[in-house]
Amino acid sequence: MKSALVTVSILLIMTAAMAEAFQADGIIEPHRVVNLGSPQRGVIAAVEVERGDTVKKGQVLARLQSEVEEALMEMKKANMEFTGRKTERMEPLFKKDLLAKADMDEAETGKAVARAEYRYATETVNRLRITSPINGVIVQRFLSPGEYVENQPIMKVAEIDPLNVEVILPLNKYKLVNIGMKARVQPESPIGGQYSASVIIKDKVIDAASGTFGVRLILSNPGFRIPAGIKCKVIFP
């Protein structure tokens, strides 16, 4: 008798769990998409990547013409090194009271100014090198060498590890979804497979017209095995 009661209890628990499980349509999207521009206006000298290329954070993707700025940087570097040597030669004289304090102060100020000018020139050159802010892939190139860039993007970069999974759910599922809960993601054919994802966003504002709310899950994608921009099924919980 006791065994029968245990079996019935297990079946009731399994039935309740199955009742709470549900499936929804979703779409797999990049985690981030960046339209990469330039902080400086100028003519593009080189673009180092093509559409579909994998890039690393900090990698140089394009360069603007910078011959004048690089020459100025070298001049500022030479001046910084000169003022540094000059100050070093004056220090022993100052310690022996053979040099006025005002002269030593002037030399140290000149050294600090030269160092700041070199840093400014270096940063100006660096701003002419367009680097990737993320690990990802090149989605699209908008400009080519020889074109002038001002306020428009040069290229589009997408971060696809991890991926976002966007789902729209009816209001009656609101209490069944919580931040941090796991779900199974099944990409559409021919990708297929089943992957674990976690809920990271649950809208707190319901769309009154449709009676729905949005949910975002985060899906690990090492090796870019899953492409972004495809439909999927999401099975909760």
Number of C-alpha atoms within 10 A of each C-alpha: 6 7 8 9 10 11 12 12 12 12 12 12 12 11 12 11 11 11 9 11 13 12 14 14 16 23 20 26 22 18 17 15 17 17 15 19 18 21 14 16 14 17 18 22 18 16 18 13 16 14 13 13 13 16 21 14 11 12 15 16 20 22 22 25 17 19 10 9 17 16 13 18 21 14 14 21 18 14 19 22 15 14 20 18 12 15 19 13 11 16 16 12 13 14 10 8 10 11 14 10 12 9 12 16 12 12 19 19 14 18 21 15 15 21 19 14 19 22 16 14 20 18 13 18 22 16 16 22 22 22 20 21 16 18 17 25 23 22 18 16 18 11 15 16 15 13 14 16 19 14 11 13 15 23 22 18 26 22 24 27 23 19 24 25 29 21 19 15 18 14 16 10 12 17 7 13 17 15 13 13 14 18 21 18 27 19 21 14 10 6 13 12 12 14 15 15 23 21 20 16 16 16 13 10 9 14 13 9 6 9 11 17 20 18 20 21 25 23 24 17 15 11 8 16 11 21 15 20 13 15 17 22 19 25 19 16 17
